């Protein structure tokens, strides 16, 4: 699920490491671009504003039209697996329906469970793997390749990638020089959403620094509303909190080193980030339901409880990516009026810009599977889901006019404009045993830390032990 723009290039090289980061100037420029665009736009209009026009296009043509030729596949059948649920799954099924309409193939969506690598392993062991899987981590793509599950993309899909994606997005789907993944969906994971009525009643303005966020939280608390809602039952939300704090505070170079486990989780920079997180997680009554309540709250509920309840919602703010809009849509709140958003505040020198994404990977090679990968790499597929909301594509040839409102258009433009300068979600780069398994590794360690934010040294020790085991150090 997890999931946007980052501030550093993450090119995968043949030895599976990332190249050296770009200059700090480039990092800050990309962060400033994204933060500036978002700060201006996300407090503006939302809803069903269709006034984007051609001036906001991400480039190229296409979107909801026809830009790619697909073969007739009458009689062919495909299974596509992903962990998506609810509206996210329903919207993706409309994309698959368009593929069926254009090719004559029959496509079945297979709901997967986290960690998806384990789910796929059981399917493959049983002799019934899905034809295509949407993998939410570069580390999962690499595992699928190393286990000889994944099949390289064909010439047609590679051509669509070259035409529609920046080199950085192509690189993170590449292993040992061969392209395996089509990053169909991206996410901006450096956003904090807030209930505008709560902010207005408290007299709070959007913070731009961590200290200002703490001041805003205290003011919201003093007005009678709990400041934060956290979906701690889903451990990935906690890793996202950590990554934003760590990237902004420790910097890009340390971020890359920790992502590759070139420095240990016992490093002083990790202690500093956990100490910073504890300023919110460890403050009494700052988290809806307290730690125990947060640990029983799944991500969707963490959003909906922030935007229901009139003048007394369960919380005033909720942190997560652009996909929060899908869950806000399950309430009566309107994005841009009742629900607004600001970039994750700067903890260090610059605000963090963290990205995630889901890549389509072929497990059962066939003409139909290759055609689906080609379709998902085209502006045509992304254009179908873009208009439904709660979705961003890294495809630079999807026109911004395909998105349903100004909030979405500005976030999509910032994503495309970032080009190769982005940072991918750290836990999604890790082996899944450490960075993507419920009840284990980083997810479990940070859930335990949310429960006991004073245990910084113990949390670091558990993180390092689990990381060492998963990375094979």
SULWONOR-V752935 format. One record per backbone hydrogen bond with DSSP energy under -1.0 kcal/mol. CO is the residue of the C=O (numbers start at 0). NH is the residue of the N-H. E is the energy in kcal/mol with one decimal. If there is no record, write none. Layout:
co:nh:e
CO:NH:E
CO:NH:E
This chain:
co:nh:e
2:355:-2.0
10:18:-1.1
12:15:-2.5
16:12:-2.2
22:26:-2.2
23:27:-2.7
24:28:-2.3
25:29:-2.4
26:30:-2.5
27:31:-2.9
28:32:-2.3
29:33:-2.5
30:34:-3.0
31:35:-2.7
32:36:-2.6
33:37:-2.6
34:38:-2.9
35:39:-1.9
36:40:-2.4
37:41:-3.0
40:43:-1.8
45:48:-1.1
53:56:-1.8
72:75:-2.6
75:105:-2.5
77:107:-2.7
78:130:-1.2
78:131:-2.0
79:109:-3.3
80:133:-2.7
81:111:-2.7
84:88:-1.4
85:89:-2.4
86:90:-2.7
87:91:-1.8
88:92:-2.1
91:95:-2.1
92:96:-2.1
93:97:-1.5
94:98:-1.8
95:99:-2.3
96:100:-2.4
97:101:-1.9
98:102:-1.6
99:103:-2.8
102:72:-4.0
105:77:-2.6
107:79:-2.7
109:81:-1.5
114:118:-1.8
115:119:-3.0
116:120:-2.3
117:121:-2.0
118:122:-1.8
119:123:-3.0
120:124:-2.4
121:125:-1.5
122:127:-2.8
123:126:-1.5
130:362:-2.9
130:363:-1.7
131:80:-2.6
132:360:-2.8
134:358:-2.7
136:140:-1.7
137:141:-2.4
138:142:-2.1
139:143:-2.4
140:144:-2.2
141:145:-2.9
142:146:-2.0
143:148:-2.8
143:149:-1.6
144:147:-1.8
153:157:-2.4
154:158:-2.1
155:159:-1.8
156:160:-2.3
157:161:-2.4
158:162:-1.8
159:163:-2.2
160:164:-2.3
163:395:-2.8
165:169:-1.6
166:170:-2.7
167:171:-1.6
169:172:-1.1
170:173:-2.0
172:179:-3.0
172:180:-2.1
174:177:-2.0
177:174:-2.5
178:152:-2.6
181:183:-1.7
181:359:-2.8
184:357:-2.3
186:355:-1.4
187:321:-1.3
189:343:-2.3
190:319:-1.8
191:341:-2.3
192:317:-2.4
193:339:-2.1
194:198:-2.0
195:199:-2.7
196:200:-2.7
197:201:-1.9
198:202:-1.1
198:203:-2.7
207:345:-2.5
208:212:-2.0
209:213:-2.4
210:214:-2.1
211:215:-2.6
212:216:-2.6
213:217:-2.2
214:218:-2.2
215:219:-2.6
216:220:-2.6
217:221:-2.5
218:222:-1.1
219:224:-1.8
220:223:-1.7
225:315:-1.7
226:316:-2.0
227:287:-2.9
229:231:-1.6
230:233:-1.6
233:236:-1.8
234:238:-1.6
235:239:-1.8
236:240:-1.7
237:241:-2.2
238:242:-2.6
239:243:-2.0
240:244:-1.9
241:245:-3.2
242:246:-2.8
243:247:-1.8
244:248:-2.4
245:249:-3.0
246:250:-1.1
250:254:-2.0
251:255:-2.4
252:256:-2.1
253:257:-2.9
254:258:-2.4
255:259:-1.6
256:261:-3.3
263:266:-1.8
266:269:-1.2
266:270:-1.5
267:271:-2.3
268:272:-1.8
269:273:-2.6
270:274:-2.4
271:275:-2.0
272:276:-2.6
273:277:-2.2
275:278:-1.4
276:279:-1.9
276:280:-2.7
277:281:-1.7
279:282:-1.2
282:285:-1.9
285:227:-2.4
286:289:-2.6
288:292:-1.7
289:293:-2.7
290:294:-2.3
292:295:-1.0
293:296:-1.4
296:232:-2.2
297:301:-1.9
298:302:-1.3
299:303:-2.4
300:304:-2.4
302:305:-1.5
304:313:-1.7
308:311:-2.1
315:194:-2.5
316:228:-2.3
317:192:-2.6
320:323:-2.0
321:324:-1.8
322:325:-1.3
323:327:-2.3
324:328:-1.9
326:329:-1.3
327:330:-2.2
333:336:-1.7
333:337:-1.3
333:338:-2.2
334:46:-1.3
337:195:-2.3
338:335:-3.6
339:193:-3.0
341:191:-2.7
345:209:-2.4
353:188:-2.4
354:424:-3.3
355:186:-1.7
357:183:-1.3
357:184:-1.6
358:134:-3.2
359:181:-1.8
360:132:-2.5
361:150:-2.6
365:369:-2.4
366:370:-2.1
367:371:-2.2
368:372:-2.2
369:373:-2.3
370:374:-2.5
371:375:-2.8
372:376:-1.3
374:377:-1.5
377:381:-1.2
378:382:-2.3
379:383:-1.1
380:384:-1.4
381:385:-2.7
382:386:-1.2
384:387:-1.3
385:388:-1.4
391:185:-2.6
394:397:-1.3
398:401:-2.2
399:402:-1.7
404:408:-2.3
405:409:-2.4
406:410:-1.9
407:411:-2.5
408:412:-2.3
409:413:-2.3
410:414:-2.0
411:415:-2.4
412:416:-3.0
413:417:-1.3
415:418:-1.6
417:420:-2.4
419:421:-1.4
422:354:-2.5
425:428:-1.2
427:138:-2.1
430:433:-1.8
430:434:-2.6
431:435:-2.0
433:441:-2.9
436:439:-1.9
439:443:-1.6
440:444:-2.5
441:445:-2.4
442:446:-1.7
443:447:-2.5
444:448:-1.7
445:449:-2.3
446:450:-1.6
447:451:-1.7
451:454:-1.8
453:455:-1.8
454:458:-1.8
455:459:-2.5
456:460:-2.3
457:461:-2.3
458:462:-2.5
459:463:-2.6
460:464:-2.3
461:465:-2.4
462:466:-2.6
463:467:-2.8
464:468:-1.8
465:469:-2.3
466:470:-3.0
467:472:-2.0
